[in-house]
Amino acid sequence: MSFQPRNMLVTGGAGFIGSNFVRQVLQHHPDITIINLDKLTYAGSMANLQNLPNAKHHQFIQDD
């Protein structure tokens, strides 16, 4: 039996690399809910998180 996470915390998920990671996880693991924590500085943008697959399993929190 292997471990199957239900929730995943991603920090910096609104940046280029983080948003692509979030996109990949949501696309290939539809049973995982992602909590995305980002400060939204110069590197992060909410535009990077538009049109996510399985978006109902994504929660964004703007914080440091």
All heavy atoms as TSV, in Angstrom:
chain	resi	resn	atom	element	x	y	z
A	1	MET	N	N	0.846	-1.165	0.000
A	1	MET	CA	C	0.000	0.000	0.000
A	1	MET	C	C	0.896	1.234	0.000
A	1	MET	O	O	1.807	1.359	0.800
A	1	MET	CB	C	-0.904	-0.015	1.224
A	1	MET	CG	C	-1.760	1.213	1.343
A	1	MET	SD	S	-2.635	1.279	2.896
A	1	MET	CE	C	-4.242	0.820	2.368
A	2	SER	N	N	0.635	2.170	-0.907
A	2	SER	CA	C	1.438	3.384	-0.966
A	2	SER	C	C	0.643	4.561	-0.406
A	2	SER	O	O	-0.584	4.565	-0.389
A	2	SER	CB	C	1.869	3.671	-2.395
A	2	SER	OG	O	0.733	3.904	-3.195
A	3	PHE	N	N	1.374	5.556	0.036
A	3	PHE	CA	C	0.775	6.756	0.598
A	3	PHE	C	C	0.137	7.591	-0.506
A	3	PHE	O	O	0.759	7.853	-1.525
A	3	PHE	CB	C	1.856	7.563	1.320
A	3	PHE	CG	C	1.360	8.877	1.851
A	3	PHE	CD1	C	0.491	8.921	2.923
A	3	PHE	CD2	C	1.765	10.063	1.275
A	3	PHE	CE1	C	0.029	10.126	3.405
A	3	PHE	CE2	C	1.314	11.272	1.754
A	3	PHE	CZ	C	0.442	11.300	2.823
A	4	GLN	N	N	-1.095	8.001	-0.318
A	4	GLN	CA	C	-1.799	8.845	-1.260
A	4	GLN	C	C	-2.249	10.109	-0.535
A	4	GLN	O	O	-3.239	10.091	0.192
A	4	GLN	CB	C	-3.031	8.128	-1.832
A	4	GLN	CG	C	-2.699	6.911	-2.653
A	4	GLN	CD	C	-2.113	7.295	-3.999
A	4	GLN	OE1	O	-1.092	7.965	-4.089
A	4	GLN	NE2	N	-2.757	6.848	-5.048
A	5	PRO	N	N	-1.546	11.228	-0.728
A	5	PRO	CA	C	-1.945	12.458	-0.037
A	5	PRO	C	C	-3.277	12.985	-0.566
A	5	PRO	O	O	-3.630	12.780	-1.729
A	5	PRO	CB	C	-0.811	13.432	-0.367
A	5	PRO	CG	C	-0.246	12.932	-1.643
A	5	PRO	CD	C	-0.402	11.430	-1.603
A	6	ARG	N	N	-4.021	13.645	0.311
A	6	ARG	CA	C	-5.281	14.270	-0.081
A	6	ARG	C	C	-5.135	15.778	-0.213
A	6	ARG	O	O	-5.882	16.407	-0.932
A	6	ARG	CB	C	-6.375	13.947	0.921
A	6	ARG	CG	C	-6.813	12.495	0.830
A	6	ARG	CD	C	-7.931	12.209	1.762
A	6	ARG	NE	N	-7.321	12.007	3.081
A	6	ARG	CZ	C	-7.958	12.044	4.224
A	6	ARG	NH1	N	-9.239	12.301	4.240
A	6	ARG	NH2	N	-7.339	11.838	5.349
A	7	ASN	N	N	-4.166	16.355	0.523
A	7	ASN	CA	C	-3.930	17.787	0.505
A	7	ASN	C	C	-2.449	18.048	0.288
A	7	ASN	O	O	-1.607	17.291	0.764
A	7	ASN	CB	C	-4.355	18.431	1.824
A	7	ASN	CG	C	-5.831	18.261	2.074
A	7	ASN	OD1	O	-6.645	18.717	1.305
A	7	ASN	ND2	N	-6.164	17.576	3.154
A	8	MET	N	N	-2.149	19.150	-0.404
A	8	MET	CA	C	-0.768	19.515	-0.659
A	8	MET	C	C	-0.639	21.028	-0.501
A	8	MET	O	O	-1.441	21.784	-1.060
A	8	MET	CB	C	-0.376	19.108	-2.078
A	8	MET	CG	C	1.051	19.416	-2.441
A	8	MET	SD	S	1.446	18.959	-4.151
A	8	MET	CE	C	1.353	17.173	-4.043
A	9	LEU	N	N	0.358	21.475	0.264
A	9	LEU	CA	C	0.658	22.890	0.412
A	9	LEU	C	C	1.769	23.236	-0.559
A	9	LEU	O	O	2.836	22.622	-0.545
A	9	LEU	CB	C	1.088	23.210	1.845
A	9	LEU	CG	C	1.562	24.645	2.089
A	9	LEU	CD1	C	0.413	25.629	1.900
A	9	LEU	CD2	C	2.145	24.759	3.483
A	10	VAL	N	N	1.514	24.228	-1.416
A	10	VAL	CA	C	2.521	24.700	-2.373
A	10	VAL	C	C	2.800	26.156	-2.042
A	10	VAL	O	O	1.876	26.976	-2.001
A	10	VAL	CB	C	2.026	24.564	-3.829
A	10	VAL	CG1	C	3.038	25.142	-4.797
A	10	VAL	CG2	C	1.735	23.110	-4.152
A	11	THR	N	N	4.061	26.485	-1.779
A	11	THR	CA	C	4.438	27.874	-1.553
A	11	THR	C	C	5.039	28.433	-2.833
A	11	THR	O	O	5.760	27.734	-3.543
A	11	THR	CB	C	5.439	27.998	-0.388
A	11	THR	OG1	O	6.606	27.231	-0.685
A	11	THR	CG2	C	4.825	27.511	0.913
A	12	GLY	N	N	4.727	29.689	-3.119
A	12	GLY	CA	C	5.211	30.291	-4.362
A	12	GLY	C	C	4.483	29.771	-5.580
A	12	GLY	O	O	5.021	29.762	-6.682
A	13	GLY	N	N	3.261	29.339	-5.402
A	13	GLY	CA	C	2.511	28.704	-6.482
A	13	GLY	C	C	1.942	29.636	-7.529
A	13	GLY	O	O	1.307	29.180	-8.467
A	14	ALA	N	N	2.160	30.952	-7.403
A	14	ALA	CA	C	1.678	31.882	-8.420
A	14	ALA	C	C	2.807	32.331	-9.334
A	14	ALA	O	O	2.585	33.091	-10.264
A	14	ALA	CB	C	1.006	33.097	-7.776
A	15	GLY	N	N	4.012	31.864	-9.078
A	15	GLY	CA	C	5.140	32.163	-9.955
A	15	GLY	C	C	5.152	31.222	-11.145
A	15	GLY	O	O	4.296	30.342	-11.287
A	16	PHE	N	N	6.132	31.385	-12.008
A	16	PHE	CA	C	6.200	30.579	-13.222
A	16	PHE	C	C	6.334	29.091	-12.919
A	16	PHE	O	O	5.542	28.262	-13.373
A	16	PHE	CB	C	7.361	31.050	-14.105
A	16	PHE	CG	C	7.541	30.218	-15.345
A	16	PHE	CD1	C	6.682	30.386	-16.412
A	16	PHE	CD2	C	8.541	29.271	-15.432
A	16	PHE	CE1	C	6.827	29.611	-17.560
A	16	PHE	CE2	C	8.692	28.501	-16.567
A	16	PHE	CZ	C	7.831	28.672	-17.635
A	17	ILE	N	N	7.328	28.729	-12.133
A	17	ILE	CA	C	7.560	27.309	-11.833
A	17	ILE	C	C	6.452	26.758	-10.946
A	17	ILE	O	O	5.913	25.671	-11.193
A	17	ILE	CB	C	8.939	27.109	-11.184
A	17	ILE	CG1	C	10.041	27.480	-12.182
A	17	ILE	CG2	C	9.114	25.681	-10.674
A	17	ILE	CD1	C	11.437	27.519	-11.589
A	18	GLY	N	N	6.082	27.497	-9.905
A	18	GLY	CA	C	5.052	27.028	-8.982
A	18	GLY	C	C	3.713	26.820	-9.650
A	18	GLY	O	O	3.021	25.828	-9.393
A	19	SER	N	N	3.316	27.740	-10.519
A	19	SER	CA	C	2.017	27.603	-11.181
A	19	SER	C	C	1.996	26.423	-12.145
A	19	SER	O	O	0.981	25.745	-12.286
A	19	SER	CB	C	1.643	28.897	-11.911
A	19	SER	OG	O	2.554	29.185	-12.945
A	20	ASN	N	N	3.110	26.156	-12.787
A	20	ASN	CA	C	3.170	24.984	-13.662
A	20	ASN	C	C	3.151	23.688	-12.857
A	20	ASN	O	O	2.564	22.693	-13.285
A	20	ASN	CB	C	4.401	25.051	-14.570
A	20	ASN	CG	C	4.170	25.997	-15.726
A	20	ASN	OD1	O	3.351	25.732	-16.586
A	20	ASN	ND2	N	4.861	27.108	-15.716
A	21	PHE	N	N	3.765	23.703	-11.680
A	21	PHE	CA	C	3.701	22.541	-10.792
A	21	PHE	C	C	2.253	22.305	-10.347
A	21	PHE	O	O	1.757	21.175	-10.381
A	21	PHE	CB	C	4.613	22.741	-9.578
A	21	PHE	CG	C	4.517	21.633	-8.581
A	21	PHE	CD1	C	5.126	20.419	-8.816
A	21	PHE	CD2	C	3.803	21.798	-7.404
A	21	PHE	CE1	C	5.035	19.378	-7.898
A	21	PHE	CE2	C	3.711	20.772	-6.476
A	21	PHE	CZ	C	4.322	19.568	-6.730
A	22	VAL	N	N	1.571	23.377	-9.924
A	22	VAL	CA	C	0.164	23.271	-9.511
A	22	VAL	C	C	-0.676	22.710	-10.655
A	22	VAL	O	O	-1.489	21.808	-10.466
A	22	VAL	CB	C	-0.373	24.649	-9.060
A	22	VAL	CG1	C	-1.887	24.642	-8.926
A	22	VAL	CG2	C	0.283	25.071	-7.754
A	23	ARG	N	N	-0.467	23.220	-11.853
A	23	ARG	CA	C	-1.200	22.768	-13.033
A	23	ARG	C	C	-0.980	21.266	-13.281
A	23	ARG	O	O	-1.918	20.519	-13.555
A	23	ARG	CB	C	-0.751	23.590	-14.242
A	23	ARG	CG	C	-1.617	23.484	-15.450
A	23	ARG	CD	C	-1.215	24.490	-16.509
A	23	ARG	NE	N	-1.265	25.865	-16.035
A	23	ARG	CZ	C	-2.372	26.591	-15.941
A	23	ARG	NH1	N	-3.517	26.067	-16.296
A	23	ARG	NH2	N	-2.331	27.833	-15.502
A	24	GLN	N	N	0.267	20.816	-13.185
A	24	GLN	CA	C	0.595	19.399	-13.410
A	24	GLN	C	C	-0.071	18.508	-12.360
A	24	GLN	O	O	-0.626	17.458	-12.696
A	24	GLN	CB	C	2.107	19.188	-13.360
A	24	GLN	CG	C	2.831	19.669	-14.589
A	24	GLN	CD	C	2.567	18.763	-15.761
A	24	GLN	OE1	O	1.706	19.055	-16.588
A	24	GLN	NE2	N	3.278	17.675	-15.842
A	25	VAL	N	N	0.002	18.901	-11.099
A	25	VAL	CA	C	-0.593	18.082	-10.037
A	25	VAL	C	C	-2.103	17.993	-10.225
A	25	VAL	O	O	-2.682	16.901	-10.141
A	25	VAL	CB	C	-0.244	18.633	-8.637
A	25	VAL	CG1	C	-1.034	17.918	-7.554
A	25	VAL	CG2	C	1.245	18.508	-8.367
A	26	LEU	N	N	-2.747	19.122	-10.481
A	26	LEU	CA	C	-4.203	19.102	-10.657
A	26	LEU	C	C	-4.619	18.277	-11.871
A	26	LEU	O	O	-5.669	17.644	-11.857
A	26	LEU	CB	C	-4.731	20.535	-10.791
A	26	LEU	CG	C	-4.702	21.371	-9.520
A	26	LEU	CD1	C	-5.108	22.801	-9.824
A	26	LEU	CD2	C	-5.564	20.780	-8.431
A	27	GLN	N	N	-3.805	18.287	-12.893
A	27	GLN	CA	C	-4.135	17.533	-14.108
A	27	GLN	C	C	-3.942	16.033	-13.923
A	27	GLN	O	O	-4.762	15.238	-14.368
A	27	GLN	CB	C	-3.284	18.029	-15.267
A	27	GLN	CG	C	-3.622	17.374	-16.584
A	27	GLN	CD	C	-2.836	17.979	-17.742
A	27	GLN	OE1	O	-1.988	18.845	-17.550
A	27	GLN	NE2	N	-3.113	17.516	-18.929
A	28	HIS	N	N	-2.874	15.636	-13.254
A	28	HIS	CA	C	-2.538	14.216	-13.169
A	28	HIS	C	C	-2.987	13.536	-11.870
A	28	HIS	O	O	-2.945	12.306	-11.786
A	28	HIS	CB	C	-1.032	14.028	-13.349
A	28	HIS	CG	C	-0.563	14.435	-14.708
A	28	HIS	ND1	N	-0.870	13.721	-15.848
A	28	HIS	CD2	C	0.161	15.501	-15.118
A	28	HIS	CE1	C	-0.345	14.319	-16.895
A	28	HIS	NE2	N	0.281	15.408	-16.485
A	29	HIS	N	N	-3.378	14.321	-10.873
A	29	HIS	CA	C	-3.839	13.772	-9.589
A	29	HIS	C	C	-5.111	14.510	-9.168
A	29	HIS	O	O	-5.091	15.328	-8.254
A	29	HIS	CB	C	-2.756	13.916	-8.523
A	29	HIS	CG	C	-1.471	13.258	-8.893
A	29	HIS	ND1	N	-1.275	11.904	-8.806
A	29	HIS	CD2	C	-0.319	13.773	-9.396
A	29	HIS	CE1	C	-0.056	11.613	-9.216
A	29	HIS	NE2	N	0.543	12.736	-9.593
A	30	PRO	N	N	-6.229	14.227	-9.809
A	30	PRO	CA	C	-7.461	14.982	-9.561
A	30	PRO	C	C	-8.038	14.807	-8.162
A	30	PRO	O	O	-8.918	15.568	-7.771
A	30	PRO	CB	C	-8.420	14.445	-10.623
A	30	PRO	CG	C	-7.881	13.111	-10.992
A	30	PRO	CD	C	-6.395	13.185	-10.807
A	31	ASP	N	N	-7.540	13.858	-7.394
A	31	ASP	CA	C	-8.056	13.638	-6.044
A	31	ASP	C	C	-7.307	14.454	-4.988
A	31	ASP	O	O	-7.690	14.452	-3.820
A	31	ASP	CB	C	-7.981	12.151	-5.694
A	31	ASP	CG	C	-6.600	11.565	-5.929
A	31	ASP	OD1	O	-5.865	12.101	-6.778
A	31	ASP	OD2	O	-6.259	10.570	-5.269
A	32	ILE	N	N	-6.258	15.175	-5.361
A	32	ILE	CA	C	-5.479	15.980	-4.421
A	32	ILE	C	C	-5.995	17.414	-4.432
A	32	ILE	O	O	-6.236	17.993	-5.484
A	32	ILE	CB	C	-3.981	15.965	-4.774
A	32	ILE	CG1	C	-3.414	14.560	-4.581
A	32	ILE	CG2	C	-3.204	16.959	-3.929
A	32	ILE	CD1	C	-1.959	14.430	-4.966
A	33	THR	N	N	-6.162	17.996	-3.236
A	33	THR	CA	C	-6.510	19.402	-3.097
A	33	THR	C	C	-5.243	20.180	-2.804
A	33	THR	O	O	-4.466	19.810	-1.930
A	33	THR	CB	C	-7.524	19.608	-1.958
A	33	THR	OG1	O	-8.719	18.903	-2.298
A	33	THR	CG2	C	-7.837	21.076	-1.750
A	34	ILE	N	N	-5.030	21.265	-3.542
A	34	ILE	CA	C	-3.829	22.084	-3.375
A	34	ILE	C	C	-4.188	23.375	-2.663
A	34	ILE	O	O	-5.104	24.090	-3.071
A	34	ILE	CB	C	-3.174	22.404	-4.728
A	34	ILE	CG1	C	-2.623	21.121	-5.330
A	34	ILE	CG2	C	-2.078	23.455	-4.572
A	34	ILE	CD1	C	-1.893	21.298	-6.626
A	35	ILE	N	N	-3.454	23.661	-1.594
A	35	ILE	CA	C	-3.510	24.943	-0.921
A	35	ILE	C	C	-2.284	25.701	-1.402
A	35	ILE	O	O	-1.154	25.270	-1.171
A	35	ILE	CB	C	-3.512	24.800	0.617
A	35	ILE	CG1	C	-4.773	24.057	1.080
A	35	ILE	CG2	C	-3.453	26.164	1.277
A	35	ILE	CD1	C	-4.576	22.614	1.280
A	36	ASN	N	N	-2.508	26.792	-2.097
A	36	ASN	CA	C	-1.454	27.544	-2.760
A	36	ASN	C	C	-1.208	28.838	-1.989
A	36	ASN	O	O	-2.074	29.706	-1.925
A	36	ASN	CB	C	-1.902	27.831	-4.189
A	36	ASN	CG	C	-0.853	28.492	-5.026
A	36	ASN	OD1	O	0.175	28.917	-4.547
A	36	ASN	ND2	N	-1.144	28.597	-6.304
A	37	LEU	N	N	-0.023	28.988	-1.405
A	37	LEU	CA	C	0.338	30.151	-0.597
A	37	LEU	C	C	1.378	30.970	-1.357
A	37	LEU	O	O	2.442	30.453	-1.699
A	37	LEU	CB	C	0.903	29.690	0.747
A	37	LEU	CG	C	1.362	30.763	1.709
A	37	LEU	CD1	C	0.164	31.516	2.264
A	37	LEU	CD2	C	2.157	30.143	2.843
A	38	ASP	N	N	1.058	32.234	-1.646
A	38	ASP	CA	C	1.996	33.083	-2.374
A	38	ASP	C	C	1.836	34.523	-1.894
A	38	ASP	O	O	0.725	34.973	-1.606
A	38	ASP	CB	C	1.737	33.017	-3.876
A	38	ASP	CG	C	2.921	33.499	-4.694
A	38	ASP	OD1	O	3.293	34.674	-4.604
A	38	ASP	OD2	O	3.466	32.670	-5.429
A	39	LYS	N	N	2.942	35.238	-1.827
A	39	LYS	CA	C	2.928	36.634	-1.398
A	39	LYS	C	C	2.529	37.579	-2.531
A	39	LYS	O	O	2.125	38.708	-2.303
A	39	LYS	CB	C	4.306	37.029	-0.863
A	39	LYS	CG	C	4.336	38.371	-0.185
A	39	LYS	CD	C	5.698	38.632	0.418
A	39	LYS	CE	C	5.732	39.997	1.084
A	39	LYS	NZ	N	7.038	40.283	1.681
A	40	LEU	N	N	2.610	37.123	-3.755
A	40	LEU	CA	C	2.318	37.913	-4.952
A	40	LEU	C	C	3.221	39.147	-5.044
A	40	LEU	O	O	2.762	40.280	-5.125
A	40	LEU	CB	C	0.844	38.318	-5.034
A	40	LEU	CG	C	-0.146	37.213	-5.321
A	40	LEU	CD1	C	-1.555	37.772	-5.388
A	40	LEU	CD2	C	0.194	36.471	-6.603
A	41	THR	N	N	4.515	38.907	-5.040
A	41	THR	CA	C	5.476	39.979	-5.271
A	41	THR	C	C	5.701	40.096	-6.768
A	41	THR	O	O	4.865	39.671	-7.561
A	41	THR	CB	C	6.805	39.681	-4.542
A	41	THR	OG1	O	7.341	38.454	-5.039
A	41	THR	CG2	C	6.600	39.589	-3.034
A	42	TYR	N	N	6.844	40.605	-7.179
A	42	TYR	CA	C	7.147	40.793	-8.603
A	42	TYR	C	C	7.112	39.475	-9.390
A	42	TYR	O	O	6.849	39.473	-10.591
A	42	TYR	CB	C	8.526	41.439	-8.770
A	42	TYR	CG	C	9.659	40.512	-8.416
A	42	TYR	CD1	C	10.287	39.752	-9.399
A	42	TYR	CD2	C	10.077	40.352	-7.107
A	42	TYR	CE1	C	11.303	38.870	-9.083
A	42	TYR	CE2	C	11.090	39.479	-6.775
A	42	TYR	CZ	C	11.706	38.756	-7.770
A	42	TYR	OH	O	12.705	37.879	-7.454
A	43	ALA	N	N	7.387	38.361	-8.750
A	43	ALA	CA	C	7.507	37.082	-9.457
A	43	ALA	C	C	6.176	36.333	-9.572
A	43	ALA	O	O	6.037	35.468	-10.426
A	43	ALA	CB	C	8.525	36.190	-8.761
A	44	GLY	N	N	5.218	36.644	-8.727
A	44	GLY	CA	C	3.955	35.920	-8.738
A	44	GLY	C	C	2.847	36.727	-9.378
A	44	GLY	O	O	2.809	37.954	-9.286
A	45	SER	N	N	1.936	36.045	-10.028
A	45	SER	CA	C	0.819	36.715	-10.694
A	45	SER	C	C	-0.389	35.786	-10.711
A	45	SER	O	O	-0.268	34.600	-11.026
A	45	SER	CB	C	1.202	37.075	-12.129
A	45	SER	OG	O	0.087	37.564	-12.829
A	46	MET	N	N	-1.545	36.349	-10.406
A	46	MET	CA	C	-2.768	35.559	-10.455
A	46	MET	C	C	-3.081	35.120	-11.892
A	46	MET	O	O	-3.778	34.134	-12.091
A	46	MET	CB	C	-3.941	36.360	-9.888
A	46	MET	CG	C	-3.868	36.546	-8.381
A	46	MET	SD	S	-3.842	34.988	-7.471
A	46	MET	CE	C	-5.485	34.388	-7.752
A	47	ALA	N	N	-2.546	35.827	-12.875
A	47	ALA	CA	C	-2.754	35.440	-14.270
A	47	ALA	C	C	-2.165	34.059	-14.555
A	47	ALA	O	O	-2.653	33.344	-15.423
A	47	ALA	CB	C	-2.131	36.478	-15.208
A	48	ASN	N	N	-1.125	33.677	-13.814
A	48	ASN	CA	C	-0.522	32.357	-13.989
A	48	ASN	C	C	-1.451	31.232	-13.536
A	48	ASN	O	O	-1.228	30.069	-13.872
A	48	ASN	CB	C	0.793	32.254	-13.219
A	48	ASN	CG	C	1.869	33.126	-13.792
A	48	ASN	OD1	O	1.861	33.463	-14.964
A	48	ASN	ND2	N	2.824	33.504	-12.958
A	49	LEU	N	N	-2.474	31.571	-12.769
A	49	LEU	CA	C	-3.366	30.549	-12.214
A	49	LEU	C	C	-4.721	30.498	-12.919
A	49	LEU	O	O	-5.637	29.835	-12.448
A	49	LEU	CB	C	-3.567	30.797	-10.716
A	49	LEU	CG	C	-2.294	30.742	-9.877
A	49	LEU	CD1	C	-2.579	31.181	-8.453
A	49	LEU	CD2	C	-1.683	29.357	-9.911
A	50	GLN	N	N	-4.838	31.187	-14.037
A	50	GLN	CA	C	-6.094	31.154	-14.782
A	50	GLN	C	C	-6.227	29.833	-15.534
A	50	GLN	O	O	-5.242	29.250	-15.970
A	50	GLN	CB	C	-6.158	32.309	-15.765
A	50	GLN	CG	C	-6.288	33.647	-15.096
A	50	GLN	CD	C	-6.368	34.785	-16.090
A	50	GLN	OE1	O	-6.182	34.603	-17.288
A	50	GLN	NE2	N	-6.645	35.965	-15.589
A	51	ASN	N	N	-7.444	29.383	-15.669
A	51	ASN	CA	C	-7.783	28.175	-16.433
A	51	ASN	C	C	-7.069	26.928	-15.923
A	51	ASN	O	O	-6.566	26.118	-16.708
A	51	ASN	CB	C	-7.499	28.380	-17.930
A	51	ASN	CG	C	-8.262	29.545	-18.501
A	51	ASN	OD1	O	-9.427	29.730	-18.184
A	51	ASN	ND2	N	-7.606	30.349	-19.309
A	52	LEU	N	N	-7.029	26.770	-14.614
A	52	LEU	CA	C	-6.424	25.566	-14.034
A	52	LEU	C	C	-7.328	24.368	-14.278
A	52	LEU	O	O	-8.557	24.479	-14.174
A	52	LEU	CB	C	-6.229	25.727	-12.525
A	52	LEU	CG	C	-5.164	26.691	-12.057
A	52	LEU	CD1	C	-5.225	26.829	-10.542
A	52	LEU	CD2	C	-3.781	26.238	-12.493
A	53	PRO	N	N	-6.742	23.209	-14.570
A	53	PRO	CA	C	-7.572	22.000	-14.644
A	53	PRO	C	C	-8.025	21.620	-13.236
A	53	PRO	O	O	-7.280	21.792	-12.271
A	53	PRO	CB	C	-6.614	20.953	-15.217
A	53	PRO	CG	C	-5.255	21.440	-14.877
A	53	PRO	CD	C	-5.339	22.937	-14.837
A	54	ASN	N	N	-9.241	21.161	-13.117
A	54	ASN	CA	C	-9.767	20.706	-11.828
A	54	ASN	C	C	-9.650	21.813	-10.778
A	54	ASN	O	O	-9.237	21.577	-9.641
A	54	ASN	CB	C	-9.034	19.433	-11.386
A	54	ASN	CG	C	-9.836	18.617	-10.410
A	54	ASN	OD1	O	-11.020	18.846	-10.215
A	54	ASN	ND2	N	-9.185	17.663	-9.787
A	55	ALA	N	N	-10.024	23.038	-11.135
A	55	ALA	CA	C	-9.841	24.224	-10.289
A	55	ALA	C	C	-10.582	24.145	-8.955
A	55	ALA	O	O	-10.205	24.825	-8.005
A	55	ALA	CB	C	-10.268	25.467	-11.044
A	56	LYS	N	N	-11.594	23.320	-8.860
A	56	LYS	CA	C	-12.323	23.211	-7.584
A	56	LYS	C	C	-11.444	22.604	-6.486
A	56	LYS	O	O	-11.763	22.714	-5.316
A	56	LYS	CB	C	-13.606	22.400	-7.763
A	56	LYS	CG	C	-13.372	20.946	-8.100
A	56	LYS	CD	C	-14.664	20.213	-8.291
A	56	LYS	CE	C	-14.338	18.766	-8.639
A	56	LYS	NZ	N	-15.527	17.967	-8.778
A	57	HIS	N	N	-10.329	21.991	-6.866
A	57	HIS	CA	C	-9.396	21.420	-5.898
A	57	HIS	C	C	-8.205	22.337	-5.653
A	57	HIS	O	O	-7.144	21.889	-5.227
A	57	HIS	CB	C	-8.894	20.052	-6.379
A	57	HIS	CG	C	-9.920	18.983	-6.203
A	57	HIS	ND1	N	-9.998	18.201	-5.079
A	57	HIS	CD2	C	-10.936	18.579	-7.005
A	57	HIS	CE1	C	-10.992	17.363	-5.198
A	57	HIS	NE2	N	-11.591	17.579	-6.365
A	58	HIS	N	N	-8.381	23.627	-5.915
A	58	HIS	CA	C	-7.309	24.606	-5.728
A	58	HIS	C	C	-7.815	25.738	-4.843
A	58	HIS	O	O	-8.878	26.306	-5.094
A	58	HIS	CB	C	-6.870	25.171	-7.083
A	58	HIS	CG	C	-5.838	26.241	-6.972
A	58	HIS	ND1	N	-6.150	27.571	-7.106
A	58	HIS	CD2	C	-4.506	26.177	-6.733
A	58	HIS	CE1	C	-5.040	28.282	-6.957
A	58	HIS	NE2	N	-4.035	27.462	-6.725
A	59	GLN	N	N	-7.061	26.031	-3.799
A	59	GLN	CA	C	-7.396	27.148	-2.915
A	59	GLN	C	C	-6.181	28.066	-2.846
A	59	GLN	O	O	-5.085	27.621	-2.511
A	59	GLN	CB	C	-7.758	26.653	-1.518
A	59	GLN	CG	C	-8.057	27.774	-0.542
A	59	GLN	CD	C	-8.333	27.259	0.850
A	59	GLN	OE1	O	-8.361	26.063	1.108
A	59	GLN	NE2	N	-8.533	28.176	1.765
A	60	PHE	N	N	-6.359	29.346	-3.149
A	60	PHE	CA	C	-5.263	30.305	-3.121
A	60	PHE	C	C	-5.339	31.167	-1.872
A	60	PHE	O	O	-6.409	31.661	-1.513
A	60	PHE	CB	C	-5.296	31.211	-4.351
A	60	PHE	CG	C	-4.170	32.212	-4.352
A	60	PHE	CD1	C	-2.898	31.829	-4.728
A	60	PHE	CD2	C	-4.404	33.513	-3.936
A	60	PHE	CE1	C	-1.860	32.744	-4.698
A	60	PHE	CE2	C	-3.364	34.428	-3.915
A	60	PHE	CZ	C	-2.096	34.041	-4.288
A	61	ILE	N	N	-4.186	31.367	-1.224
A	61	ILE	CA	C	-4.077	32.239	-0.059
A	61	ILE	C	C	-2.922	33.197	-0.309
A	61	ILE	O	O	-1.793	32.749	-0.551
A	61	ILE	CB	C	-3.818	31.445	1.236
A	61	ILE	CG1	C	-4.962	30.460	1.488
A	61	ILE	CG2	C	-3.640	32.389	2.418
A	61	ILE	CD1	C	-4.686	29.467	2.590
A	62	GLN	N	N	-3.208	34.497	-0.255
A	62	GLN	CA	C	-2.136	35.494	-0.399
A	62	GLN	C	C	-1.624	35.842	0.989
A	62	GLN	O	O	-2.341	36.369	1.821
A	62	GLN	CB	C	-2.644	36.756	-1.091
A	62	GLN	CG	C	-1.530	37.770	-1.293
A	62	GLN	CD	C	-2.010	39.012	-2.026
A	62	GLN	OE1	O	-3.141	39.083	-2.479
A	62	GLN	NE2	N	-1.125	39.975	-2.147
A	63	ASP	N	N	-0.370	35.489	1.236
A	63	ASP	CA	C	0.235	35.715	2.546
A	63	ASP	C	C	1.756	35.565	2.403
A	63	ASP	O	O	2.260	35.139	1.376
A	63	ASP	CB	C	-0.299	34.712	3.567
A	63	ASP	CG	C	-0.219	35.232	4.999
A	63	ASP	OD1	O	0.478	36.245	5.239
A	63	ASP	OD2	O	-0.858	34.637	5.866
A	64	ASP	N	N	2.446	35.914	3.469
A	64	ASP	CA	C	3.899	35.837	3.495
A	64	ASP	C	C	4.318	34.727	4.453
A	64	ASP	O	O	3.907	34.667	5.564
A	64	ASP	CB	C	4.480	37.172	3.939
A	64	ASP	CG	C	5.992	37.195	3.868
A	64	ASP	OD1	O	6.583	36.298	3.252
A	64	ASP	OD2	O	6.566	38.145	4.411
